[in-house]
Amino acid sequence: MTTSKTLAAAALALSVAVPASAARTIKFATLAPQGSTWMNVMHALAQEVARKTGGDLKFRFYAGGVAGDEKDVVMKIRIGQLQGGAFTGVGLGEIAPETRLLDAPWLFRSRAELERIRRDFGPELSAAVAKKGFVVLGWTDLGAVYVFSKDPISGPDDMKKEKMWVWSGDPIAQAAYQALGVSPIPLSIVDVMQSLQTGLIDAVYGPPLGVVALQWFRRVKHIYPVPMAESSGAVLVSKRFFDALPEKDRKVLVEVSAEQISRLNALTAAENEKALKAMEKQGLTMGPKPDAATMKRYEELGRRARRALAGRLFPQDLLDRVEKELAAYRARASTKR
């Protein structure tokens, strides 16, 4: 047998020996730690997908940030080292900046408002993500974003006295702090715990469930009662990987993801409430709700921050349409009371 024939035979043997399913493994990264509600649901999603595809499509998880920060994960998906991930708004913004409007400071007053806007504008935002090479399998609710601090905070001016953390490269939080007149300390999310321990920072922000999962609550004492935002995220897969799947496997992945992510959002809302109560039982103090004048000030700060972001992060037209729809939604809600 000639050398060329030997190589051809070896190649054929390898193609037979390696099962097709080996090329259909979604290497999936997330900051959520193993054992969390987030990961429990993702494991259930993976099991259901594997069952319904007869094992043709599987997941391999890299949880707890072992694959790096969200920016790292985006890069690894783009070069094919990973095929999917769960992202907060920060990671989504690396892909399609328009999506960060969902995290805009002091824009939403409730989860219901976020859901309404995401329902109406979700297809438009999903299309923006698809243009950048990713498929949205589902939008996730991460929860209301609170400020957690070592010292009590009673209003915007108190935040100027704290060493506030900002997620490095997060323009949304940076714009919020700029509106407040605060100069935050930028750090990767994986450096926050150590920085709280050393005193480099005094205050962090995040949904209660995330603050508990990351153990940050052990290094703070106070919770400011006015959320900065209603945070949104998404579960994404590489469009190149998704498009290469057989149609039946794409259908299963989309349908199971929709079902499980809907369940996840309901669980997340309940878990965030439990997390807040649990932290208070652990000794954290929830501050008193500010007066009407302070709340009005936050509305103005939010408008200022969003205007600063419009044009460079999300289109002014998109912001105008979202704010118009929100105003109409609130007007309809007020007439029903």
Backbone torsions as a table, in degrees:
resi	resn	phi	psi	omega
1	MET	NA	132.2	-179.5
2	THR	-72.3	163.7	179.2
3	THR	-58.7	-43.1	-179.0
4	SER	-62.5	-39.8	178.6
5	LYS	-68.2	-36.5	178.2
6	THR	-62.2	-44.9	179.2
7	LEU	-64.2	-39.8	179.6
8	ALA	-64.1	-41.5	179.4
9	ALA	-65.4	-39.2	179.0
10	ALA	-64.8	-41.9	179.4
11	ALA	-62.6	-41.4	179.2
12	LEU	-65.0	-40.9	179.1
13	ALA	-62.1	-41.6	179.1
14	LEU	-64.8	-40.7	-178.6
15	SER	-65.2	-31.4	177.6
16	VAL	-77.9	-38.1	-174.7
17	ALA	-71.4	-32.1	-177.5
18	VAL	-88.9	116.7	-178.4
19	PRO	-65.5	151.5	-179.2
20	ALA	-60.2	-33.0	-176.9
21	SER	-64.3	-20.0	-179.4
22	ALA	-64.8	-28.0	178.8
23	ALA	-87.5	1.5	-176.9
24	ARG	-122.4	42.9	175.0
25	THR	-104.3	124.7	178.0
26	ILE	-88.6	103.7	173.6
27	LYS	-77.6	114.9	-164.5
28	PHE	-123.6	126.7	-176.8
29	ALA	-114.4	148.2	177.6
30	THR	-156.5	154.6	174.1
31	LEU	-78.3	-18.3	-178.0
32	ALA	-63.3	133.1	-178.9
33	PRO	-78.4	154.5	174.0
34	GLN	-58.3	142.1	180.0
35	GLY	91.7	-11.9	179.0
36	SER	-77.9	161.5	175.9
37	THR	-54.7	-41.1	179.8
38	TRP	-55.1	-51.6	-176.9
39	MET	-71.5	-32.6	177.3
40	ASN	-60.5	-42.9	178.7
41	VAL	-68.5	-40.2	179.7
42	MET	-64.2	-36.4	176.1
43	HIS	-66.1	-38.8	177.0
44	ALA	-64.1	-40.5	177.0
45	LEU	-60.3	-46.4	-178.4
46	ALA	-62.6	-42.0	-179.8
47	GLN	-64.1	-40.3	-179.7
48	GLU	-68.4	-41.0	177.7
49	VAL	-62.9	-44.9	179.6
50	ALA	-61.8	-41.4	-179.2
51	ARG	-65.3	-45.9	-174.6
52	LYS	-76.5	-18.0	176.3
53	THR	-101.4	7.3	-179.5
54	GLY	64.5	29.5	178.7
55	GLY	84.3	3.6	-179.4
56	ASP	-72.9	-23.9	-178.3
57	LEU	-129.8	120.8	-176.1
58	LYS	-130.0	166.0	175.8
59	PHE	-116.0	147.1	167.4
60	ARG	-128.0	120.6	-171.1
61	PHE	-98.0	142.2	172.7
62	TYR	-124.0	90.7	-171.8
63	ALA	-96.7	169.8	173.4
64	GLY	69.5	19.5	177.3
65	GLY	79.8	13.3	-177.7
66	VAL	-66.7	-21.3	178.4
67	ALA	-90.0	2.7	178.7
68	GLY	107.4	-178.4	176.6
69	ASP	-67.2	171.0	-175.6
70	GLU	-63.2	-33.6	176.6
71	LYS	-62.2	-38.9	177.6
72	ASP	-63.2	-41.6	-178.2
73	VAL	-65.1	-42.1	177.0
74	VAL	-57.6	-46.1	-179.8
75	MET	-62.9	-42.2	-177.7
76	LYS	-68.4	-32.0	175.0
77	ILE	-69.1	-40.8	-178.8
78	ARG	-63.3	-33.1	-179.3
79	ILE	-95.6	1.3	173.9
80	GLY	90.6	3.1	176.9
81	GLN	-70.7	-32.2	174.8
82	LEU	-124.4	161.2	178.2
83	GLN	-116.6	-12.5	-178.8
84	GLY	-162.3	169.2	179.2
85	GLY	-168.7	163.0	173.4
86	ALA	-105.8	129.4	-172.0
87	PHE	-126.5	145.6	165.7
88	THR	-83.2	-176.1	178.2
89	GLY	-61.0	-29.7	-179.1
90	VAL	-62.4	-47.6	177.8
91	GLY	-66.2	-40.3	177.7
92	LEU	-60.2	-38.7	-179.7
93	GLY	-65.1	-27.4	175.7
94	GLU	-67.4	-25.5	-177.5
95	ILE	-93.9	-55.8	-178.5
96	ALA	-137.1	99.5	-175.7
97	PRO	-55.7	-26.1	179.9
98	GLU	-56.5	-32.7	-176.5
99	THR	-65.3	-20.1	-177.8
100	ARG	-67.7	-14.0	176.2
101	LEU	-58.8	-29.7	178.6
102	LEU	-65.1	-21.1	-180.0
103	ASP	-102.6	7.7	-173.7
104	ALA	-55.9	138.9	-174.8
105	PRO	-64.1	133.5	175.8
106	TRP	51.8	35.4	178.0
107	LEU	-87.9	-48.4	-177.6
108	PHE	-99.4	146.3	177.3
109	ARG	-101.8	-8.0	-177.8
110	SER	-162.3	165.0	175.3
111	ARG	-64.5	-34.3	180.0
112	ALA	-60.6	-39.1	178.5
113	GLU	-66.0	-42.7	177.2
114	LEU	-58.7	-46.5	-177.8
115	GLU	-62.2	-38.6	179.9
116	ARG	-63.8	-47.3	-179.7
117	ILE	-66.1	-39.3	-179.5
118	ARG	-67.9	-33.0	176.0
119	ARG	-65.0	-44.1	-176.0
120	ASP	-76.9	-34.4	-174.2
121	PHE	-108.9	-2.3	-179.2
122	GLY	-55.5	-46.7	179.8
123	PRO	-59.8	-38.5	179.2
124	GLU	-66.0	-41.3	-179.8
125	LEU	-72.6	-36.8	177.0
126	SER	-62.8	-37.5	178.5
127	ALA	-65.1	-37.4	177.8
128	ALA	-64.8	-38.1	177.9
129	VAL	-67.7	-41.2	-179.2
130	ALA	-62.4	-36.2	178.8
131	LYS	-62.7	-23.5	-180.0
132	LYS	-96.6	8.4	172.1
133	GLY	96.0	20.0	-179.8
134	PHE	-131.1	150.5	176.4
135	VAL	-111.5	130.2	177.4
136	VAL	-83.0	113.5	175.6
137	LEU	-84.8	-19.7	177.4
138	GLY	174.2	145.8	175.2
139	TRP	-88.9	137.0	-176.7
140	THR	-114.3	144.4	172.9
141	ASP	-91.7	121.4	177.9
142	LEU	-97.0	-20.9	176.5
143	GLY	112.7	169.5	178.0
144	ALA	-66.8	137.5	-176.8
145	VAL	-94.1	112.8	178.2
146	TYR	-103.6	160.2	171.6
147	VAL	-97.3	129.0	178.5
148	PHE	-115.4	129.5	-172.0
149	SER	-140.0	161.2	175.7
150	LYS	-77.3	-32.4	179.8
151	ASP	-109.8	152.0	179.8
152	PRO	-65.8	142.6	176.7
153	ILE	-121.8	126.7	-178.7
154	SER	-111.4	-6.0	-179.7
155	GLY	179.4	-179.4	-176.9
156	PRO	-55.6	-37.3	-176.4
157	ASP	-67.0	-31.2	179.7
158	ASP	-66.2	-28.3	-178.5
159	MET	-66.6	-24.4	178.6
160	LYS	-68.4	-20.5	-177.7
161	LYS	-88.0	-13.5	-175.8
162	GLU	-95.2	154.9	171.8
163	LYS	-87.3	88.4	-172.8
164	MET	-82.3	137.1	174.6
165	TRP	-85.8	143.9	168.1
166	VAL	-131.8	137.2	178.6
167	TRP	-63.0	121.7	-176.6
168	SER	-55.0	125.6	179.3
169	GLY	84.1	9.9	-180.0
170	ASP	-95.4	99.4	-176.8
171	PRO	-68.2	-26.2	-179.4
172	ILE	-65.8	-54.1	179.6
173	ALA	-64.2	-36.9	179.6
174	GLN	-62.0	-41.2	179.1
175	ALA	-66.4	-37.9	178.4
176	ALA	-63.3	-45.8	-179.8
177	TYR	-68.2	-34.7	177.6
178	GLN	-63.3	-41.5	177.3
179	ALA	-62.8	-34.2	178.9
180	LEU	-77.4	-15.5	-175.4
181	GLY	81.5	23.9	-178.4
182	VAL	-101.4	141.0	174.7
183	SER	-107.0	92.3	-175.4
184	PRO	-76.8	168.4	178.9
185	ILE	-104.2	113.8	-177.3
186	PRO	-77.8	130.5	179.0
187	LEU	-146.8	151.0	169.4
188	SER	-65.9	151.9	-178.1
189	ILE	-61.9	-29.0	-178.3
190	VAL	-74.7	-10.2	-179.9
191	ASP	-101.3	-0.4	-172.7
192	VAL	-67.1	-46.9	-175.2
193	MET	-59.4	-48.1	179.8
194	GLN	-62.4	-37.0	-179.0
195	SER	-69.6	-32.1	173.1
196	LEU	-67.6	-39.5	-179.1
197	GLN	-66.6	-38.5	-177.1
198	THR	-85.9	-11.9	-179.1
199	GLY	87.8	9.5	176.8
200	LEU	-63.1	-34.5	175.4
201	ILE	-128.9	154.8	-179.7
202	ASP	-114.2	-16.3	-173.9
203	ALA	-144.9	145.1	178.8
204	VAL	-131.7	171.3	176.6
205	TYR	-136.2	152.9	178.2
206	GLY	163.4	167.3	173.3
207	PRO	-67.1	147.7	-178.4
208	PRO	-52.8	-43.3	-177.7
209	LEU	-61.9	-39.7	178.7
210	GLY	-68.2	-38.9	-179.8
211	VAL	-66.2	-34.7	176.1
212	VAL	-72.1	-47.1	-177.6
213	ALA	-60.1	-37.1	-179.1
214	LEU	-87.8	-0.6	175.8
215	GLN	68.7	14.7	-179.8
216	TRP	-65.4	-28.9	-176.7
217	PHE	-59.8	-21.6	-179.5
218	ARG	-71.8	-13.7	-176.5
219	ARG	-114.1	9.6	177.7
220	VAL	-129.7	168.0	-176.2
221	LYS	-128.5	-16.0	-172.1
222	HIS	-131.4	148.5	177.5
223	ILE	-121.6	124.3	177.5
224	TYR	-85.1	129.5	-167.6
225	PRO	-77.8	-7.8	-178.7
226	VAL	-98.4	110.1	178.7
227	PRO	-62.6	142.4	176.2
228	MET	-77.4	-29.0	-176.3
229	ALA	-167.2	168.1	167.3
230	GLU	-103.4	106.9	-171.2
231	SER	-81.3	143.5	-177.4
232	SER	-127.5	150.5	177.3
233	GLY	-142.5	-167.0	179.8
234	ALA	-160.3	154.3	170.9
235	VAL	-101.6	123.1	-174.0
236	LEU	-124.5	153.0	168.0
237	VAL	-131.8	157.3	176.5
238	SER	-59.8	129.6	178.2
239	LYS	-65.2	-37.1	178.7
240	ARG	-61.4	-43.7	178.1
241	PHE	-66.3	-45.6	-177.8
242	PHE	-60.8	-46.1	-177.6
243	ASP	-65.8	-24.5	-179.2
244	ALA	-82.1	-10.8	179.6
245	LEU	-73.4	151.1	171.4
246	PRO	-59.5	149.1	-176.4
247	GLU	-55.6	-39.7	-178.4
248	LYS	-64.4	-35.6	179.3
249	ASP	-73.6	-36.0	175.6
250	ARG	-61.9	-42.9	-179.3
251	LYS	-61.4	-45.3	179.4
252	VAL	-62.9	-46.3	-177.7
253	LEU	-60.0	-44.2	-179.3
254	VAL	-66.2	-46.3	-176.0
255	GLU	-68.2	-44.7	-179.7
256	VAL	-67.3	-39.7	179.0
257	SER	-61.6	-44.3	179.7
258	ALA	-59.6	-44.0	-179.2
259	GLU	-66.1	-48.1	-175.0
260	GLN	-73.2	-35.3	179.7
261	ILE	-71.5	-33.4	173.1
262	SER	-61.8	-42.6	177.3
263	ARG	-64.8	-39.6	179.1
264	LEU	-60.9	-43.3	-178.5
265	ASN	-63.1	-39.9	177.4
266	ALA	-65.4	-42.8	178.6
267	LEU	-65.4	-39.8	-179.0
268	THR	-62.4	-41.8	178.7
269	ALA	-60.6	-45.1	179.3
270	ALA	-67.6	-40.4	-178.4
271	GLU	-68.4	-33.7	177.0
272	ASN	-64.4	-40.1	177.0
273	GLU	-63.7	-43.2	178.3
274	LYS	-64.2	-39.2	-178.6
275	ALA	-63.9	-41.6	177.7
276	LEU	-60.2	-47.1	-179.6
277	LYS	-64.9	-39.2	179.9
278	ALA	-63.7	-40.6	179.5
279	MET	-66.4	-36.6	177.2
280	GLU	-66.2	-37.0	176.7
281	LYS	-66.8	-27.8	178.6
282	GLN	-80.7	-1.7	175.3
283	GLY	111.5	-3.0	176.2
284	LEU	-73.6	143.2	-177.0
285	THR	-106.6	126.1	174.4
286	MET	-83.5	124.0	-178.6
287	GLY	-70.0	162.0	177.9
288	PRO	-69.5	147.9	179.8
289	LYS	-68.0	133.7	-178.9
290	PRO	-64.3	163.1	179.5
291	ASP	-76.5	174.8	-175.4
292	ALA	-61.4	-36.2	-179.1
293	ALA	-64.3	-40.8	178.9
294	THR	-67.3	-40.5	178.6
295	MET	-63.9	-37.8	176.8
296	LYS	-63.9	-35.7	178.6
297	ARG	-64.3	-38.4	177.8
298	TYR	-64.3	-36.9	177.0
299	GLU	-60.0	-42.9	179.6
300	GLU	-69.0	-40.0	177.4
301	LEU	-62.2	-39.2	178.6
302	GLY	-63.5	-44.9	178.1
303	ARG	-61.0	-41.6	-180.0
304	ARG	-63.5	-44.1	-179.3
305	ALA	-65.9	-42.0	-178.7
306	ARG	-67.2	-38.7	177.4
307	ARG	-64.4	-34.5	178.5
308	ALA	-67.4	-28.1	-177.7
309	LEU	-88.9	-25.9	-177.1
310	ALA	-63.2	135.3	179.6
311	GLY	95.7	-29.7	178.4
312	ARG	-111.7	-19.0	177.9
313	LEU	-117.8	-51.6	175.1
314	PHE	-131.7	152.8	-177.1
315	PRO	-64.3	143.6	177.0
316	GLN	-57.9	-38.5	179.9
317	ASP	-61.5	-41.0	179.0
318	LEU	-65.1	-44.0	177.6
319	LEU	-60.0	-45.2	-179.2
320	ASP	-61.2	-42.5	-179.0
321	ARG	-67.7	-39.3	178.3
322	VAL	-65.8	-45.8	180.0
323	GLU	-64.4	-36.3	177.6
324	LYS	-65.1	-43.9	178.9
325	GLU	-65.3	-38.7	177.6
326	LEU	-62.3	-44.1	179.4
327	ALA	-60.9	-42.2	179.2
328	ALA	-66.2	-41.0	178.8
329	TYR	-61.9	-43.0	179.8
330	ARG	-67.2	-37.5	178.6
331	ALA	-64.0	-42.3	178.6
332	ARG	-65.7	-41.1	180.0
333	ALA	-64.0	-37.1	-177.8
334	SER	-69.2	-30.0	-179.9
335	THR	-75.1	-16.8	-179.9
336	LYS	-87.9	-9.4	-177.1
337	ARG	-77.8	NA	NA
